[in-house]
Amino acid sequence: MTEQDNQEEQEDQQEFGIHSIYLKDVSFESPNAPEIFTTEFKPEIQMGVNIDTSPLGDDVYEVVLSITVSAKAGEKTGFLVELHQAGIFTLKGFNEETLGPMLGIYCPNVLFPYARESTASLVTKGGFPQLLLEPVNFEAMYAQHQENQQGTIQ
């Protein structure tokens, strides 16, 4: 059996499944309300993204996409959103080399639209104009994370 045949056989046995997608934790704060609504507010939006994964059992993982968004104008904070969008995924038949990218790139890409919608809804319900989060390049984030880990190992 050639290496290519072995790789094709392994790919045929791979299984990806979504068990559940859920909002694990969420917080919305508007610390300067109601004053913030009585002035012209042109905020600077800052966003932070983090990904945590944990095994739940054989080939089953929880992936949590954490997003923090703040809107500040000078020293005044308009709002702060902290959101943990999570999913439970089956990843069966993936070798060590492909499991990492599945958990660090593919699964967060599945979760991001849900986190984006929840964030937009919270901000709008908080009395602020609609906020659509910019797309996130999870592949670049994963590569940066891998590079940082290589730097600490050496």
Order of alpha helices (4+ residues) and beta strands (2+ residues): alpha-beta-beta-beta-beta-alpha-alpha-alpha
